[in-house]
């Protein structure tokens, strides 16, 4: 394998808190290892249009605490075409960049895998997404911060729900995964979590809520994962209102505020460890792997496994949530 002398870093797909900490870690560990490091702006889109700058350690000063990504991010249709990827390859060659670190979610790592295979180009991925839906790592960069944001929001909604004795449906992100909804429900003591991995009928949900109100609860909060499989908070609230008009129902969609904010200590440390590990992986001749952390150990997860395998929801969490919300 040819020796790597120069690496490019990009962030792609939805931003996630901790991406900056990861950029900082890759840059500094890369420079420490003797690599030239290039920041590539706007993900694969900026790679194709040659938005590239050489980074020194100062370029990543004072960013560990900042949400978003200093490299900006984008979702890029052109990179899905062979012509777009050829153009990206030519740009990399022109800059003498001989390896990439791609920080992003499922879609970004899928693009990275195709590109790596097509051009035999060394790429290491870092799991950067609030959804926590990448297989092979206990947590993705941004997930913990988003979970804390959800918890704080639900705590606030609880105040008004209690005062008005209302039933709230709160929709959280996660694309097709229920990690944010389920763990958000446990952390905030919500009455139920509706997630795509498990189907819940409206009459089951109504029974549970009814039981709570009869017992002594004067408000209820249901966290709903945004997936089409759950019907989203709006859909579910509508069905409940039609079938059970006794409830005073309100809906809150937390939306993109879940992606912002200063990363938690957990995410900063996770991103720093993963970023340094990405450089180690390249030095170690690892190719086409995503860095994961499992049981506190760095692991290399082949792209195919990280992307294709559905990350399972731990059923112990589902049981715990149900038992503790009676
Ligand atoms: O993948 C991260 C995520 O925030 C998902 O939870 C959500 O479905 C999606 O991105 C929203 O994407 P956009 O910002 O493009 O609307």
Boltz pocket constraint, residues with backbone or C-beta under 6 A from the ligand:
constraints:
  - pocket:
      binder: B
      contacts: [[A, 14], [A, 15], [A, 105], [A, 129], [A, 130], [A, 131], [A, 173], [A, 174], [A, 175], [A, 226], [A, 259]]
      max_distance: 6.0
